[in-house]
Amino acid sequence: MVLLLMSIFLFISPAQAQNDLPSWCPVTKAPVLQEHTLPYFEQYGDLIVTNYRARDGMAVSASTTVPGIENPILSSDATRLAYIQQMDAYNYAIAATLTTGAAAARVLVRPEDFAQMRSEEGAAGYGPLQLAWIPGTNRLAFNTRVYYSGEGIHEPIPDDLWVVDALSGEITSILPQGEGGQLTFSPDGAYAVIEGQRRLSVWDTQTNAQHPLALEHYSAIGIGHGLAFPPVYWYPDSSAFLIGLPRQAE
């Protein structure tokens, strides 16, 4: 079955979010996405080849080998790779490594750290759910999830927010459970849209201030046992973003 949603896109700027005065501006289509640009990486098993632009403007490549690495994400300055590392059957960690040389990966958030963040009864293990570099920084934003060993469907929902510094290893709580959500960062890393189940806000990543947005028809969309979140598209200059909401029946 294919589910089709008729949507409208709303124009919102971070400045308006701070003033709690969202602006409504329907557009006919989503912005055109740019083609593949530097930096980016290519993975060949345990080998990661990172392509980036040097200070003199030349395109260069660097490589590193990380045994067992899966689904790595590249920092915006192309110096580090972060990934989720499985520690045992039900526990996961966040690790990071340099994109050059053979330096050992560093575990930033361990299962015992996650166990202190969550307290669900009957949990068999813990780990991150969404993991993303904050553009222009050495910090990783993530939300947490719980793993269960019993039967049944346990679909995780992003509803908290944490940050870990890849240099110092410092872990900071930004939003407790029930107040976080799906993250979409502005290109400059100054802001992120946080989409909760029924709430929408803009997070100032420098001050950690939260700016709620009161959109009448905003809501996450239930699909099966999980949730889908309305798409968010930031302008390239980070001045505003578009969010697509299901068109309401007239």
QUISULUR-V154733 format. One record per run of one state. SS is the DSSP state (a for helix, b for strand, c for the rest). FROM is the first residue (numbers start at 1). TO is the last residue. Records with the same first field share a line. If there is no record, write none. Layout:
SS->FROM-TO / FROM-TO
This chain:
c->1-6 / 13-13 / 19-26 / 28-39 / 45-46 / 54-58 / 66-72 / 75-79 / 87-91 / 99-100 / 102-105 / 110-110 / 118-124 / 134-138 / 148-160 / 166-170 / 176-181 / 186-190 / 196-199 / 205-209 / 214-220 / 224-225 / 229-231 / 235-240 / 247-250
b->7-12 / 27-27 / 40-44 / 47-53 / 59-65 / 73-74 / 80-86 / 92-98 / 101-101 / 106-109 / 125-133 / 139-147 / 161-165 / 171-175 / 182-185 / 191-195 / 200-204 / 210-213 / 221-223 / 226-228 / 232-234 / 241-246
a->14-18 / 111-117
